[in-house]
Amino acid sequence: MFEIVTVKDVKVKIGEACKTLRKVRKMSREDLANVLDVSSTTIQNIENGKNATLDNILKVANHFGLLQSILKGIEKNSSNKNDISFY
């Protein structure tokens, strides 16, 4: 059976990860926003699973050392020729 994942599910998970990692590093939203050169509202929107640009999501991922994992996941899935594609 297929597991259905929605865009909203992914946005919420990204937001939860951002919030958790930010708190582990004892950073406020404003601290993270300043480091990434974005607004604290942008960080709030990401953490709440609201719309954010890919660029801002990747900035957050890079700050928390997640880019390599994201790239490996993409490469693994794109190299698997047995995956079913609907596109």
VMD Tcl script that draws the C-alpha trace (Angstrom):
set ca {
  {0.00 0.00 0.00}
  {1.13 3.55 -0.68}
  {1.95 5.92 2.13}
  {0.48 9.31 1.35}
  {2.59 12.30 2.33}
  {1.30 15.79 1.76}
  {3.19 19.03 1.28}
  {1.66 20.23 4.55}
  {3.05 17.14 6.35}
  {6.54 17.98 5.12}
  {6.22 21.67 6.04}
  {5.15 20.73 9.57}
  {8.05 18.27 9.99}
  {10.55 20.84 8.73}
  {9.10 23.38 11.17}
  {9.29 20.96 14.08}
  {12.90 20.13 13.26}
  {13.83 23.81 12.99}
  {12.22 24.63 16.33}
  {13.77 21.66 18.11}
  {17.27 22.30 16.77}
  {17.01 26.01 17.52}
  {16.01 25.32 21.12}
  {18.76 22.69 21.56}
  {21.24 25.40 20.59}
  {19.51 27.79 23.00}
  {18.72 30.27 20.25}
  {15.74 32.57 20.05}
  {13.92 33.00 16.76}
  {15.50 36.42 16.49}
  {19.00 34.95 17.05}
  {18.49 32.44 14.24}
  {16.96 35.08 11.98}
  {19.96 37.36 12.50}
  {22.44 34.59 11.73}
  {20.57 33.67 8.53}
  {19.83 37.27 7.52}
  {16.07 36.72 7.42}
  {13.25 38.11 9.53}
  {12.10 36.51 12.76}
  {8.68 36.26 11.10}
  {10.28 34.03 8.44}
  {11.60 31.72 11.17}
  {8.20 31.75 12.88}
  {6.48 30.85 9.60}
  {8.90 27.98 8.97}
  {8.42 26.65 12.50}
  {4.63 26.87 12.14}
  {4.62 24.95 8.87}
  {3.57 27.95 6.83}
  {4.86 28.87 3.39}
  {8.55 29.60 3.12}
  {10.91 29.88 0.20}
  {13.13 26.96 -0.64}
  {16.10 29.28 -0.22}
  {15.13 30.06 3.39}
  {14.47 26.41 4.21}
  {17.88 25.49 2.82}
  {19.49 28.29 4.85}
  {18.01 26.76 7.99}
  {19.05 23.25 6.93}
  {22.58 24.46 6.22}
  {22.82 26.23 9.58}
  {21.90 23.03 11.40}
  {24.16 20.82 9.27}
  {21.38 19.01 7.42}
  {22.25 19.76 3.78}
  {24.38 16.64 3.34}
  {21.56 14.41 4.63}
  {19.05 16.09 2.33}
  {21.34 15.68 -0.67}
  {22.00 12.00 0.15}
  {18.26 11.36 0.42}
  {17.63 12.98 -2.95}
  {20.49 11.10 -4.61}
  {19.36 7.78 -3.13}
  {15.81 8.24 -4.37}
  {16.76 9.56 -7.79}
  {19.20 6.70 -8.43}
  {16.67 3.97 -7.56}
  {15.27 3.03 -10.97}
  {12.70 0.66 -9.46}
  {10.68 3.42 -7.80}
  {7.20 3.97 -9.14}
  {6.78 7.43 -10.58}
  {3.50 9.14 -11.31}
  {5.18 11.82 -13.42}
}
mol new
graphics top color blue
foreach p $ca { graphics top sphere $p radius 0.5 }
foreach p [lrange $ca 0 end-1] q [lrange $ca 1 end] { graphics top cylinder $p $q radius 0.2 }
display resetview
